[in-house]
């Protein structure tokens, strides 16, 4: 198993930039660290696997508590560099999150995934996730701005 690190420093967060851009191309490079720091204030944590001084896969997650399923970990982001896909990194990060959830006595790990990301869906299903809901979103910004934001 590869060494999994938690991004605590700005340098570690910056190592994850290219990985997150592969999933979220709308992110602004010059604001990435500040954006991650801001959502860290809301409980976001960023873990990553590194090769040769650069993150090749990363997972962003947070501990939440909902009426319908109680305390759980929600995965906001799971991404690999294109050249690192199929190398078990994402699966290792999922196992890391599962262990953290167990350590906190959570009963669930949840995530949303875009309907066209079929390769990711196979990974999730192989890791024991089930498809339990549809996720709905209503944009409150003009459609040209929504497209730029990746909504």
C-alpha positions as a printed NumPy array, in Angstrom:
array([[  0.   ,   0.   ,   0.   ],
       [  1.242,   3.469,  -0.838],
       [  1.888,   6.103,   1.809],
       [ -1.222,   8.259,   2.298],
       [ -0.698,  11.766,   3.597],
       [ -3.057,  14.43 ,   4.89 ],
       [ -2.546,  17.846,   3.314],
       [ -1.923,  20.158,   6.256],
       [  0.469,  22.664,   4.709],
       [ -0.023,  25.009,   1.772],
       [  2.752,  23.096,  -0.019],
       [  0.857,  19.814,   0.402],
       [ -2.392,  21.395,  -0.783],
       [ -0.593,  22.787,  -3.828],
       [  0.772,  19.302,  -4.633],
       [ -2.866,  18.26 ,  -5.162],
       [ -3.687,  21.027,  -7.651],
       [ -3.176,  19.042, -10.871],
       [ -5.07 ,  16.052,  -9.465],
       [ -8.058,  18.223,  -8.568],
       [ -7.935,  20.07 , -11.886],
       [ -8.344,  16.688, -13.601],
       [-11.727,  16.388, -11.846],
       [-12.643,  20.056, -11.445],
       [-11.183,  21.98 , -14.412],
       [-13.148,  25.11 , -13.475],
       [-10.968,  25.701, -10.394],
       [ -8.749,  28.77 , -10.493],
       [ -5.114,  27.802, -10.067],
       [ -4.153,  31.039,  -8.319],
       [ -6.97 ,  30.63 ,  -5.761],
       [ -6.715,  26.87 ,  -5.194],
       [ -4.873,  26.923,  -1.859],
       [ -7.101,  29.694,  -0.481],
       [-10.229,  27.845,  -1.618],
       [ -9.126,  24.577,  -0.005],
       [ -8.166,  26.437,   3.196],
       [-11.618,  28.054,   3.255],
       [-13.479,  24.752,   2.959],
       [-11.126,  23.189,   5.503],
       [-12.74 ,  25.63 ,   7.943],
       [-15.963,  23.685,   7.239],
       [-14.318,  20.348,   8.073],
       [-12.917,  19.397,   4.659],
       [ -9.864,  17.151,   4.771],
       [ -7.586,  16.35 ,   1.862],
       [ -5.589,  13.123,   1.697],
       [ -3.273,  12.182,  -1.136],
       [ -0.806,   9.672,  -2.53 ],
       [  2.413,  11.139,  -3.835],
       [  5.004,   9.964,  -6.345],
       [  8.201,  11.883,  -7.077],
       [  7.091,  14.925,  -5.093],
       [  3.691,  15.279,  -6.784],
       [  0.252,  14.028,  -5.812],
       [ -1.051,  11.385,  -8.224],
       [ -4.386,  10.772,  -6.489],
       [ -6.331,  12.7  ,  -3.854],
       [ -9.543,  12.468,  -1.882],
       [-11.368,  15.348,  -0.216],
       [-13.891,  14.419,   2.456],
       [-15.668,  15.602,   5.582],
       [-17.488,  14.182,   8.581],
       [-21.197,  15.036,   8.475],
       [-24.321,  14.244,  10.45 ],
       [-27.686,  13.931,   8.701],
       [-31.093,  12.92 ,  10.017],
       [-31.492,  10.185,   7.387],
       [-28.207,   8.323,   7.975],
       [-26.56 ,   9.839,  11.048],
       [-22.859,  10.519,  11.302],
       [-20.948,   9.579,   8.176],
       [-18.094,  10.627,   5.914],
       [-19.049,  12.382,   2.708],
       [-16.502,  12.259,  -0.111],
       [-16.488,  15.583,  -1.961],
       [-13.699,  14.772,  -4.407],
       [-11.807,  11.691,  -5.546],
       [ -9.446,  12.171,  -8.445],
       [ -6.357,  10.691, -10.063],
       [ -4.042,  12.126, -12.651],
       [ -4.945,  10.573, -16.02 ],
       [ -1.629,   8.708, -16.179],
       [ -2.226,   7.285, -12.678],
       [ -5.67 ,   5.831, -13.354],
       [ -6.002,   2.069, -13.07 ],
       [ -3.089,   1.845, -10.608],
       [ -5.189,   1.178,  -7.453],
       [ -4.503,   4.601,  -5.899],
       [ -8.177,   5.625,  -5.789],
       [ -9.108,   2.296,  -4.239],
       [ -6.442,   2.753,  -1.585],
       [ -7.745,   6.212,  -0.738],
       [-11.28 ,   4.824,  -0.463],
       [-10.046,   2.14 ,   1.941],
       [ -8.315,   4.897,   3.942],
       [-11.611,   6.807,   4.2  ],
       [-13.493,   3.62 ,   5.157],
       [-11.028,   3.048,   8.008],
       [-11.39 ,   6.62 ,   9.213],
       [-15.171,   6.246,   9.201],
       [-14.882,   3.034,  11.24 ],
       [-12.549,   4.733,  13.731],
       [-15.249,   7.357,  14.314],
       [-17.979,   4.686,  14.587],
       [-19.693,   5.965,  11.45 ],
       [-21.995,   3.537,   9.682],
       [-21.694,   5.023,   6.195],
       [-19.431,   6.648,   3.633],
       [-21.347,   8.543,   0.95 ],
       [-20.564,  10.401,  -2.261],
       [-22.16 ,  11.814,  -5.39 ],
       [-20.782,  11.091,  -8.837],
       [-21.556,  12.605, -12.22 ],
       [-23.711,  10.278, -14.294],
       [-21.148,  10.082, -17.128],
       [-18.244,   8.942, -14.912],
       [-18.795,   5.232, -15.535],
       [-15.2  ,   4.213, -14.762],
       [-15.549,   5.792, -11.324],
       [-18.919,   4.084, -10.86 ],
       [-17.334,   0.674, -11.44 ],
       [-14.761,   1.442,  -8.761],
       [-17.449,   2.535,  -6.297],
       [-19.595,  -0.529,  -6.961],
       [-16.557,  -2.81 ,  -6.634],
       [-15.799,  -1.161,  -3.278],
       [-19.283,  -1.943,  -1.974],
       [-21.159,   1.289,  -2.648],
       [-24.76 ,   1.045,  -3.807],
       [-26.727,   3.543,  -5.855],
       [-29.273,   4.825,  -3.368],
       [-30.524,   8.178,  -4.658],
       [-30.576,  10.791,  -7.381],
       [-28.867,  14.069,  -6.59 ],
       [-30.722,  17.195,  -7.721],
       [-29.295,  20.675,  -8.071],
       [-30.919,  24.012,  -8.901],
       [-28.57 ,  26.687, -10.127],
       [-29.236,  30.189,  -8.821],
       [-26.719,  31.826, -11.148],
       [-27.236,  32.712, -14.823],
       [-26.647,  29.737, -17.132],
       [-23.474,  31.104, -18.738],
       [-21.946,  31.53 , -15.27 ],
       [-23.172,  28.079, -14.202],
       [-21.375,  26.507, -17.162],
       [-18.13 ,  28.272, -16.204],
       [-18.434,  27.005, -12.619],
       [-18.919,  23.409, -13.768],
       [-22.568,  23.211, -12.65 ]])
